[in-house]
Amino acid sequence: MKTSIPPSHEHPFAQFVRILGKGKKGSRSLSQDEAFQAMSMIMNGEAEDVQLGAFLMLLRVKEESPEELVGFVNAVKKYCTPNIKGVDFTLDWSSYAGKRRHLPWYLLAVFALAENGVDIFMHGAAGHTIDRIYTEEVLRTLGFSISTTWQDVIASKENQGFAYYPLHNMCPKLSNIINLRNTLGLRSPVHTLARLINPTDAPYIIQGIFHPAYQPSHQSASLALDYKNALVIKGEAGEIERNPDTLCHALSVSNGEFIDETWPKMFEKRHLKENGLDISQLASVWNGTNDHEYGIAAAKGTIALALKLTQKASTQDEALAMASEFWEERNRSLI
């Protein structure tokens, strides 16, 4: 709760703004403990709105360090964890970017994985960036349930093999900060830390980012958070989706060890971006009434990444072969 600070006294949160904004020579990154304290104050409503805006944008310009990310995640995780027992998933899948050039083909990967025993907890945010489509609205359009409580999450896992829990239900405070995107003009660090929360403590975590410079930070933070198996890729538009037209540089933590590998392009020539994003096309490709070379390859490639991460396949070739089997044997009446 915010308290009234006399004019002659410095606000307790001011120290964190000062650390980040003291100029080229005087500023520095927050320590892990400082990051924890700062984010704890934010989550408790103890920072003024003007301080929050300054803090977020100073971090955005500097880019978050692994130590800051770990401190932030440790501060917010208790606000995002299940309040009931029985919420148990294999794979954590964050979805905060939205798509604008291509359809969200990664959802077809989620459906195929869920059909084959890889239960997935998805969490994300929608509507914070103009002219993008988000997981939540696409799932609704395709007829899948959106969880509003942790009880719903358990039911969705049982009924469809995966669950999607919006951040605005899971952690309203973080959702409100993400929704400052169109007020501040830039995405905030919450977009980054949200991908690392892993609310259900799933043993496997997969993350997609847009800026490759963030990959090493996510990899290092994952290990520091004691995530034994985590993968981060430069996903198409920042979502967890392999772009089949480009090399896929994958940084991961596998059994507690850093791994750096590159997956080859699946096509020699690039595909053109979509003329329009028609969500119904996802259903027609899934049920086989329509073909889409790029979309099917993106789905298969994404499935393969998840299979290797979850140790269901030991090599890239084996993972892609299994992904192709999953695709060919999918339940075409699902959508």
Secondary structure by P-SEA (a helix, b strand, c coil): cbbbbcccccccaaaaaaaaccccccbbbbcaaaaaaaaaaaaaccccaaaaaaaaaaaaaacccaaaaaaaaaacccccccccccccccbbbbbcccccccccaaaaaaaaaaaacbbbbbbbccccccccccaaaaaaaabbbbbccaaaaaaaaacccbbbbbcccccaaaaaaaacccccccccaaaaaaaacccccccbbbbbbccccaaaaaaaaaaaacccbbbbcccccccccccccbbbbbbbbcccbbbbbccccccccccccccccccaaaaaaaacccccaaaaaaaaaaaaaaaaaacccccaaaaaaaaaaaaaacccccc
